[in-house]
Amino acid sequence: MKLEGKAKMLRIHFGEDDKWKDKPLYRAIVEKCRELDIAGATVFRGVEGYGASTLIHRSHLLSFSPDAPIMVSVIDSEDKVRKLIPYLDEMVDEGLIAMSEVEVIKYVHQSGARS
Amino acid sequence: MLKAGPAKKVSIYVGEDHQHHGRSDYSAILDFLFYRGVSGASVMRGVAGFGADHHMHTTRIELLTGNLPMKIEFIESPEKVEELLPKLHEMVGTGLIEVQDTTVVKPSQASKKKAPQASIPSLRREGKAKLMRIFIGENDKWRDKPLHKALIESMRANDLAGVTVYQGILGYGANRRVHRETTLNLSHDRPMMLSVVDTEEKLRAYSPILDSMVQQGLVVLSDVDIVKYTHDYQEEERRKEVRQ
């Protein structure tokens, strides 16, 4: 897969508790991205935050509380990212989706370099 | 790489306890030399000595004394030495730097080298800048060292304004392999993202080095506006006092 020059970055913010068809929403989003052959997606867990629902999301001391803020970052060409948006629209009930412009400097992989 | 012929030998004397941004000075200097492509450097620890403050540093008087003299030595071409000196000057603090003319009779054999980087003005305090995000895996290595650690060290040595490493919990990238954390957090294969903010020129100047280090992953650049970039000098002073 090739990715170069101007691209779009999509950042999707929601809570770790959020579900899509009984599975964690972040996992469902990553799976959807793979299905649509999007170049890559990464899920980050935040430490504290609040959002659309104005509820404070906080990961507790022993990280037993599951409701930390989650951000999924997706980067691909604009048309690929736009294809993903309708699905996200349906999946993300409560949250924020933001898109920004990025310039790809490097996108490489070594085939067979890792098991 | 170093060639036979005239060269400069630089000796730097610091105390073992000297600190540079929260780590020992000699190792910060050594890292700096390493990531700026100096062909070789050695650190030697003295057994006793004294410096400008005429305070005797020795292992004999108090067995546990930490502040022994450290000498960092390297040999490079005059141009390279010229290029590195300003930063070294800043890094040694109260230490001493000495430069001698020397002749390389036989250079040591090595295979790899890195392009030297010219020093570039530091980050402006506000206005337009670029944000670079580097997506790699926790498992990625550079010369047997975790890639994200090596990248931070090399960014520091190349004077980039700052970098933050984020650890993801799930992701996939160029090689289509899913990286995820396991329930026990023992996984060493989480996705990692480094975010660096600096001027476009500095990031572009750094990109050949980045290119040689990142074998797989994604690097993207975007525009940002710097709203604030400050440094609490008082806080740093307080920390120094605590350490002493």
Interface residues (C-beta under 8 A of the other chain):
Chain A: M1 L3 A7 M9 Y26 R27 V30 C33 R34 A39 G40 A41 T42 V43 F44 R45 S73 I75 S100 E101 V102 E103 V104 I105 K106 Y107 V108 H109 Q110 S111 A113 R114
Chain B: M132 R133 F135 G137 N139 Y166 Q167 G168 I169 L170 G171 Y172 G173 A174 N175 R176 R177 V178 P191 M193 S207 L210 D211 V214 Q215 Q216 G217 L218 V219 V220 L221 S222 D223
